[in-house]
Amino acid sequence: MSPIRDHYNPAIIHLLREHDRLHHDQIAERKSFQRRILFLMNAIKADEFESSFS
């Protein structure tokens, strides 16, 4: 795994677990978790993409 994935994966796993604990009717809270997860995943992809050119 890339160093950036090693750095962000624990945070993503934590957010996923918190997301899964929410009830399905807590739509706003679930969407908030989803946005944070996607942000971190995009940060990983952007860093890996940038690193591939160096």
Phi, psi and omega per residue, in radians:
M1 nan 2.603 3.108
S2 -1.253 2.717 3.138
P3 -1.027 -0.606 3.140
I4 -1.183 -0.640 3.082
R5 -1.168 -0.729 3.086
D6 -1.032 -0.600 -3.116
H7 -1.284 -0.791 -3.015
Y8 -1.602 -0.385 -3.080
N9 -1.001 -0.753 3.104
P10 -1.048 -0.651 3.114
A11 -1.171 -0.723 3.131
I12 -1.134 -0.766 3.129
I13 -1.073 -0.725 3.109
H14 -1.074 -0.803 3.129
L15 -1.106 -0.690 3.109
L16 -1.088 -0.732 3.126
R17 -1.131 -0.743 3.106
E18 -1.112 -0.716 3.110
H19 -1.045 -0.777 -3.098
D20 -1.196 -0.382 3.122
R21 -1.367 -0.332 -3.112
L22 -1.292 2.588 3.054
H23 -1.266 2.682 -3.094
H24 -1.147 -0.352 3.141
D25 -1.471 -0.056 3.088
Q26 -1.599 1.156 -2.998
I27 -1.110 -0.821 -3.099
A28 -1.081 -0.747 3.142
E29 -1.161 -0.717 3.132
R30 -1.128 -0.707 3.108
K31 -1.141 -0.613 3.098
S32 -1.089 -0.792 3.088
F33 -1.090 -0.734 -3.136
Q34 -1.074 -0.711 3.118
R35 -1.116 -0.725 3.126
R36 -1.151 -0.705 3.114
I37 -1.107 -0.817 3.130
L38 -1.100 -0.652 3.089
F39 -1.052 -0.824 3.140
L40 -1.141 -0.686 3.120
M41 -1.148 -0.678 3.088
N42 -1.164 -0.629 3.096
A43 -1.107 -0.707 3.098
I44 -1.090 -0.879 -3.117
K45 -1.063 -0.743 -3.137
A46 -1.111 -0.750 3.134
D47 -1.149 -0.753 3.114
E48 -1.123 -0.682 3.107
F49 -1.113 -0.790 3.124
E50 -1.108 -0.713 -3.137
S51 -1.164 -0.470 -3.112
S52 -1.213 -0.300 3.121
F53 -1.687 -0.074 -3.113
S54 -1.711 nan nan
